[in-house]
Amino acid sequence: MASKTIMDDLVTRPDMIIADFFVEAANDIHFEYKFPVAIVAPNMPLFQLPCSYIPGQPGFQLPGTMTSENSPMWLRIMNEIFLVPDLPTIIRAGKWSKKMRSDNGVFHPPHKPSKPDYLFFVNSFFELEIPRDLPPTAAPVDSLLSPTYQPLDQECGAFLASHTSVIYIALRTHITLPHKDAAKILEGVNRLREDGLIDGVVWAMGKTCRADLDRSARFSFKTGKSNKTILGDLLDNKHPDWVFSFFAPQRAILASESTKLYFTHGGGSSANEGLYHGKPMLSMGIFSDQIANSTRLVAGGVAESLNKFDFTSDEIYDKAKKILKPEGKTYSQNLLRLQRIAHVASRRKYHAADLIEELVYDNELRFKDANNWDLYAVGGLALAAVVGSTWIAGHCVIGQRSQDASQNSKYALHYKTGTSPPLLLLLLLLLLLPFHSFTFHHRPLSSIIDYRSSVDIRPYHHRFTSNPPLFTSTPSTTMYLRPAARQDHENPLGLPIYECWFCPTNWIGFSGLLYHLEEGRCVKRDRIRTLAFETPEYGFYGNKLTDRNPFFCFQCRAQFPEISHLYNHVEQHPSCSYLLNPSECLGALRDFYIEYYECPGSDYVSY
């Protein structure tokens, strides 16, 4: 409700929204208000952007599943049906979600098209994500990492300075770790320390994570003054080789040369940071995208995975040893490759900013055009006309054969108007076809973002509030002849006012000046046409001069009999207006005209 209040108030309404993928309200605002939004997620969106060679529902692949190429048949089948046993729970959750949304004034289902019709940024890159075909509205922009990060605090800095081979453990501070799982991790890691594979442990463990731990539990340590160590002493940092931090400066720890192994839950940001700083990983996915990330890290040759349900301390020891031993050279090679790719991908955050800026400048949400609803409507009417005519004709023939003359009149195809139903349908089609041709396709079908129109010469407010009319007839003099005033209400596009040096008179837009010159009062009319074919760029806007419509729009291929008509079309249509840039064909032609007719000390533009 607060979101609706903000959007309904023009004072508080923003120009755009950038939101995390968990914020469903942003999607609802986009759907209800046709408002530009950008969603940021750590992975490809759930239930969206399906890919034929990725089994199952997008984002819900079973552990060990990458693509159909390397997945056995039984695993691919399980990916397709694994949601079936959970259908009762899914249905209950759907009803609960529907009620919650309706209680807050949202009566439509969550907006989840197969291809996002809004900007969607994926905080990952294709070496970690599975490559797939993406629409222009979705972009991998990993890694969204700050070039600067929090430095080491005094405790961690001193610890890393005094140790040369440290394992860093971070399973997220908000996860409650069961005591039995924490004990298995502690025992496996301690074996690594006792065998000399590591000499220190930094474990980031928040207050929530410690809630289920038994501080009085004892563990057997071979080193030290006593063979028994109490967990509470470890948590209080009383052991010289163990540090338990409530909050650790993760990136600074990963950047340290002393850190040799990263034990992570495999979250999107954690995986990105581990790869960016080039650290091999033990990955134990807890939920959601972490399970899929663990599979991808293993497939990339930079990690070993653990199953949270049945992992053992021996498994931790064996897999960590496999990475830390000199024989684990392959991990280092794969890490170097992915680290370099991650550094390149980290620059894409600037590309994300560019996309946001372009969306603010220009956005179009013509859903009916993008989905060809008009075409389907015409096709449906045509099909209905054929089927209806066939049915009526057949019914008429059967009736004529089975009834006598008096009864046949009952079934005859006549109405008070004297017009048969098929003819009425045909007339309806003839009325709809010109409406389809001139109303729905006066501009090319575009995606949600037309990037080329970002150079539109119209003012910002007009581009969001006006729908330029279709140019269908020869412009009249009253269309162009206006006073040379910036705030003229009859010049809503804010086009420059051009002055004819010969008259002089003022004209709105360069098309207005061309229309005036084509009348032949100030210069020879044929000369205006001929000059249009004397520039090197004429092939981009002109056919043969003898053609009936020798001028065409390079963007939408609309044809025009006069060059002024073409300029009028381009000035009023945002998707074609980039042709007026000085580096484009019509911009070059405009400059050519001005240079050709310009007199010393005078300029065509009035202001």
Secondary structure, 3 states (H helix, E strand, C coil): CHHHHHHHCCCCCCCCEEEECCCHHHHHHHHHHCCCEEEEECCCCCCCCCCCCCCCCCCCCCCCCCCCCCCCHHHHHHHHHCCHHHHHHHHHHHHHHHHHHHHCCCCCCCCCCCCCCCEEEECCCCCCCCCCCCCCCEEECCCCCCCCCCCCCHHHHHHHHCCCCEEEEECCCCCCCCHHHHHHHHHHHHHHHHCCCCCEEEEECCCCCCCCCCCCCEEECCCCCCCEEEHHHHHCCCCCCEEEECCCCHHHHHHCCCEEEEEECCCHHHHHHHHHCCCCEEECCCCCHHHHHHHHHHHCCCEEECCCCCCCHHHHHHHHHHHHCCCCHHHHHHHHHHHHHHHHHCCHHHHHHHHHHHHHHCCCCCHHHHCCHHHHHHHHHHHHHHHHHHHHHHHHHHHHHHCCHHHHHHHCCCCCCCCCHHHHHHHHHHHHHHHHHHHHCCCCCCCCCCHHHHHCCCCHHHHHHCCCCCCCCCCCHHHHECCCCCCCCCCCCCCCEEECCCCCCEEEHHHHHHHHHHCCCCCCHHHHHHHCCCCCCHHHCECCCCCCCCEECCCCCCEECCHHHHHHHHHHCCCCHHHHCCCCHHHHHHHHHHHHHCCCCCCCECC
